[in-house]
Amino acid sequence: MAHGSSLALAQQQAFTWIAQQVQTQSTLLAYIDVFWALMLISAAAVPLALTLRKVKLGGRAPVAH
């Protein structure tokens, strides 16, 4: 053989390349899943924040019993 790789080495390199591609794509999909989850949590927190009781600043503190 003048150049190139042996069949076994070429096969191993192909499997390594495929594994790297699968890892890259799964990392991207996981990132997208986390982005959506955080978006849903944030969207649920907005109405919750709007329903909170307003606090009057500078008023008297309630007396505890």
Secondary structure, 3 states (H helix, E strand, C coil): CCCCCCHHHHHHHHHHHHHHHHHHHHHHHHHHHHHHHHHHHHHHHHHHHHCCCCCCCCCCCCCCC
